[in-house]
Amino acid sequence: MHILSHEEKTFLLDAIRNVEDFPKQGIIFKDITTLLGNEKAFSLLMDHLTLRYENVPLDYIAGIESRGFIFGAALAARLKTRFVPIRKPGKLPYTTISEKYSLEYGVDEVAIHIDAFSSVGKPKPKVLLIDDLIATGGTATAAVNLINKSGAQCIEACFIINLTFLQGDLDIKKATPVYSVLEVN
């Protein structure tokens, strides 16, 4: 597996803007739009992900709304495989299946088309889940459960940034392996 050097990880972290007190007081938001706007950083990241997954037998890449779409679709194009969006309810135009998950105050939900993983015509298609960041892990855990509930198999969950101090990856690791390009303590 391809491993980034310390210098490469630092370069990528430096390409991500920190926005203090967003979306609320005390939060330091990791804004990946600056990484996307840096052609060298984005190319380095996508080259790394391509090398990591180019020899992994994948049938699909699934990206979580909305930043997971960016990385997932770009990686799917590079690997010449299929992309499936995982969205909030009411955003997909065809029949969907969904998975609910708990928030600090309430419940949210993610959904996919009922036939999202059927185009390869084989049982248990292999899916890589990707998103920009893992914090508490609720959305990603629900996405892994949704992929598996649909009859596919989530073989790994990949995140550009893991906020390790929140330990959101622990629940996900119960269902699938987790890979984080960058870790923030």
C-alpha positions as CSV (number, residue, x, y, z in Angstrom):
1,M,0.0,0.0,0.0
2,H,1.2,3.5,-0.8
3,I,2.2,5.6,2.2
4,L,2.5,9.3,2.3
5,S,5.7,10.8,3.8
6,H,5.6,13.1,6.7
7,E,6.4,16.0,4.4
8,E,3.5,15.1,2.0
9,K,1.0,14.9,4.9
10,T,2.2,18.3,6.2
11,F,1.8,19.7,2.8
12,L,-1.8,18.4,2.6
13,L,-2.6,19.6,6.1
14,D,-1.2,23.1,5.3
15,A,-3.5,23.2,2.2
16,I,-6.6,22.9,4.4
17,R,-7.9,26.1,5.9
18,N,-8.9,26.2,9.6
19,V,-12.0,28.3,10.2
20,E,-12.5,29.1,13.9
21,D,-15.9,29.2,15.5
22,F,-17.7,27.6,12.5
23,P,-20.4,26.4,12.4
24,K,-20.6,27.4,16.1
25,Q,-18.4,28.8,18.9
26,G,-15.5,26.5,19.9
27,I,-15.4,24.5,16.6
28,I,-12.4,24.7,14.3
29,F,-13.8,23.8,10.9
30,K,-11.5,22.0,8.5
31,D,-12.3,23.7,5.1
32,I,-11.1,21.4,2.3
33,T,-12.1,24.0,-0.4
34,T,-8.6,25.4,-0.2
35,L,-7.1,21.9,-0.8
36,L,-9.4,21.5,-3.8
37,G,-8.2,24.9,-5.1
38,N,-4.6,23.9,-4.8
39,E,-3.8,21.9,-7.9
40,K,-0.6,20.4,-6.4
41,A,-2.3,19.4,-3.2
42,F,-5.4,17.9,-4.9
43,S,-3.2,16.0,-7.4
44,L,-1.0,14.7,-4.6
45,L,-4.1,13.5,-2.7
46,M,-5.7,11.9,-5.7
47,D,-2.5,10.3,-6.8
48,H,-2.1,8.8,-3.3
49,L,-5.7,7.5,-3.3
50,T,-5.3,6.0,-6.8
51,L,-2.1,4.2,-5.8
52,R,-3.7,2.9,-2.6
53,Y,-6.8,1.5,-4.4
54,E,-5.7,0.7,-7.9
55,N,-5.1,-3.0,-7.2
56,V,-8.1,-3.4,-4.8
57,P,-11.0,-5.2,-6.5
58,L,-13.7,-2.6,-6.3
59,D,-17.0,-2.6,-8.0
60,Y,-18.1,0.8,-6.7
61,I,-17.0,3.9,-4.8
62,A,-19.7,5.5,-2.6
63,G,-19.4,9.1,-1.5
64,I,-21.3,10.7,1.4
65,E,-23.1,14.0,0.6
66,S,-21.6,16.4,-0.3
67,R,-17.8,16.6,-0.1
68,G,-17.5,12.8,-0.4
69,F,-19.0,13.3,-3.9
70,I,-15.9,15.3,-4.9
71,F,-13.3,12.8,-3.8
72,G,-15.4,9.7,-4.6
73,A,-16.3,10.7,-8.2
74,A,-12.7,11.8,-9.0
75,L,-11.3,8.5,-7.6
76,A,-14.0,6.4,-9.4
77,A,-13.0,8.2,-12.7
78,R,-9.3,7.5,-12.1
79,L,-10.0,3.8,-11.2
80,K,-12.5,3.4,-14.0
81,T,-15.2,2.2,-11.8
82,R,-18.7,3.2,-10.7
83,F,-19.7,6.0,-8.3
84,V,-22.8,5.9,-6.0
85,P,-23.9,9.0,-4.1
86,I,-25.1,8.6,-0.5
87,R,-27.5,11.5,0.1
88,K,-29.8,13.0,2.7
89,P,-33.5,11.9,2.4
90,G,-35.6,13.4,-0.3
91,K,-32.7,14.2,-2.6
92,L,-32.7,11.1,-4.8
93,P,-35.4,10.8,-7.6
94,Y,-36.0,7.1,-7.5
95,T,-37.0,4.5,-4.9
96,T,-34.5,4.6,-2.0
97,I,-33.5,2.7,1.1
98,S,-32.2,4.5,4.1
99,E,-30.5,4.3,7.4
100,K,-31.1,6.4,10.4
101,Y,-28.5,7.5,12.9
102,S,-28.5,9.5,16.1
103,L,-27.3,13.0,16.5
104,E,-26.5,14.9,19.7
105,Y,-30.1,16.2,19.6
106,G,-32.2,14.2,17.3
107,V,-32.0,11.8,14.4
108,D,-30.8,12.1,10.8
109,E,-30.8,9.7,7.8
110,V,-28.8,8.8,4.7
111,A,-30.2,7.2,1.6
112,I,-29.3,5.5,-1.7
113,H,-31.3,4.2,-4.7
114,I,-32.6,0.8,-4.1
115,D,-30.7,-0.5,-7.1
116,A,-27.5,1.5,-6.5
117,F,-25.2,-1.5,-6.5
118,S,-27.0,-3.7,-9.0
119,S,-25.3,-2.7,-12.3
120,V,-22.4,-5.3,-11.9
121,G,-24.9,-8.1,-11.7
122,K,-23.1,-10.1,-9.0
123,P,-23.9,-10.8,-5.4
124,K,-22.1,-8.7,-2.7
125,P,-20.4,-6.1,-4.9
126,K,-17.4,-4.6,-3.2
127,V,-17.7,-0.9,-2.2
128,L,-15.2,1.7,-1.0
129,L,-16.9,4.4,1.1
130,I,-15.2,7.8,1.0
131,D,-15.8,11.2,2.7
132,D,-13.8,14.3,3.5
133,L,-13.8,14.1,7.3
134,I,-14.7,11.8,10.2
135,A,-15.7,13.5,13.4
136,T,-18.1,11.6,15.6
137,G,-18.8,8.9,13.0
138,G,-22.6,8.8,13.0
139,T,-23.1,9.6,9.3
140,A,-20.3,7.3,8.2
141,T,-21.4,4.4,10.3
142,A,-24.9,4.8,8.9
143,A,-23.5,4.8,5.4
144,V,-21.5,1.6,6.0
145,N,-24.6,0.0,7.4
146,L,-26.7,1.2,4.4
147,I,-24.2,-0.2,1.9
148,N,-24.2,-3.6,3.7
149,K,-28.0,-3.6,4.1
150,S,-28.3,-3.0,0.3
151,G,-26.6,-6.4,-0.4
152,A,-23.2,-4.9,-1.2
153,Q,-20.1,-5.2,1.0
154,C,-18.3,-2.1,2.3
155,I,-14.7,-3.2,2.2
156,E,-13.2,0.0,3.7
157,A,-14.2,3.5,4.8
158,C,-11.7,6.2,3.6
159,F,-11.5,9.7,5.0
160,I,-9.3,12.5,4.0
161,I,-9.2,13.8,7.6
162,N,-9.8,11.9,10.9
163,L,-10.4,14.0,14.0
164,T,-8.9,11.3,16.2
165,F,-9.7,13.1,19.5
166,L,-13.4,12.5,18.8
167,Q,-12.9,8.8,18.2
168,G,-15.6,8.6,15.5
169,D,-13.7,5.8,13.7
170,L,-14.2,3.3,16.6
171,D,-17.8,2.5,15.7
172,I,-17.0,2.3,12.0
173,K,-14.2,-0.1,12.6
174,K,-16.7,-2.6,14.1
175,A,-18.2,-2.9,10.6
176,T,-15.4,-2.2,8.2
177,P,-11.7,-1.2,8.1
178,V,-11.0,2.5,8.2
179,Y,-8.2,4.4,6.4
180,S,-7.5,8.1,7.1
181,V,-5.1,10.0,4.9
182,L,-4.5,12.6,7.6
183,E,-5.1,12.5,11.3
184,V,-5.7,15.5,13.5
185,N,-5.3,15.1,17.3
